[in-house]
């Protein structure tokens, strides 16, 4: 067995050398002076899928300080005539792919990207536009504010505003949010800020698969494997840059180079993932000098970026696999209990035996049906009492 594992490791090790994509010139255009959030800066053709044309887009959003910034993404527009009343928009928020500019999903090939959006075919068949942001600092140069809610939320909502400006969009005014893992936390935060940030849009529902909901608890427990240490590197690097907090307040100075190296890795492909895990191996379990859950200002930042501080903004659909080792089910159940206590409308579905990487695909038929019902104006299901 050892030899078989070794043979497999050395067979795939060359993939770890695969380089991270270098964003082309399309991503270099700054946000035009005075442009409103959601303004479309540029668009170019992207490989289509059956029933829809696609565009790689650059649009204006806002960072956590309110500054106008460019953000990239992909938008699919159905080719069939729009439904009566116009097309609704489904805004997809992707799971963790890394935090470097080259980790942007929009840099993927057309088939790979389309496969990464659960429900894409169903939404197109329903006549919906699908907008998929890269988030700030991915594709476009800069620091990606990983798991920082205000930045993620603005990027998602502004992708809807940008999508409505494309040929054939024929926007109805309604949109829904759908995300997985990092993207699930992002859509929950976007829902909470939606009415204040984009009052002209009508948010119909928020679907979140395996959302990160308690950052203080979920991101500061002792990391038992390299995957956990990689996520820690993403958070600590990104937040220290975004919030201007010295990372050495929680990381040993001698461990910072290894942390920075791990943070530079993407996990979009198998080769990238192997390279990232190998880099995370250099972060042993004691690379943190102080516990972030009790070292200011980290606890306040964890709390600020955990959803649940404002009304949900629309009915919620929360989806969770029972065998998820990354977002453990008890965290999601606790969040559902809390939002139910706040009298939100919540449908909570658990999938027996499903793990973290599979929950978005496994739940997609339920998500597509739930979103279609929200767009149709049907009463939202609520199983809080059960």
Secondary structure as GFF3:
##gff-version 3
##sequence-region A 1 386
A	DSSP	alpha_helix	2	13	.	.	.	ID=ss1
A	DSSP	three_ten_helix	14	17	.	.	.	ID=ss2
A	DSSP	three_ten_helix	25	28	.	.	.	ID=ss3
A	DSSP	beta_strand	40	49	.	.	.	ID=ss4
A	DSSP	beta_strand	52	62	.	.	.	ID=ss5
A	DSSP	beta_strand	68	78	.	.	.	ID=ss6
A	DSSP	beta_strand	87	93	.	.	.	ID=ss7
A	DSSP	three_ten_helix	101	103	.	.	.	ID=ss8
A	DSSP	three_ten_helix	105	107	.	.	.	ID=ss9
A	DSSP	alpha_helix	110	115	.	.	.	ID=ss10
A	DSSP	alpha_helix	120	125	.	.	.	ID=ss11
A	DSSP	beta_strand	129	133	.	.	.	ID=ss12
A	DSSP	alpha_helix	149	163	.	.	.	ID=ss13
A	DSSP	beta_strand	171	180	.	.	.	ID=ss14
A	DSSP	alpha_helix	182	197	.	.	.	ID=ss15
A	DSSP	beta_strand	202	209	.	.	.	ID=ss16
A	DSSP	alpha_helix	215	218	.	.	.	ID=ss17
A	DSSP	alpha_helix	226	242	.	.	.	ID=ss18
A	DSSP	three_ten_helix	247	249	.	.	.	ID=ss19
A	DSSP	three_ten_helix	253	255	.	.	.	ID=ss20
A	DSSP	alpha_helix	256	263	.	.	.	ID=ss21
A	DSSP	alpha_helix	270	280	.	.	.	ID=ss22
A	DSSP	three_ten_helix	292	294	.	.	.	ID=ss23
A	DSSP	alpha_helix	298	304	.	.	.	ID=ss24
A	DSSP	beta_strand	316	321	.	.	.	ID=ss25
A	DSSP	alpha_helix	329	341	.	.	.	ID=ss26
A	DSSP	beta_strand	346	351	.	.	.	ID=ss27
A	DSSP	three_ten_helix	356	358	.	.	.	ID=ss28
A	DSSP	alpha_helix	359	375	.	.	.	ID=ss29
###
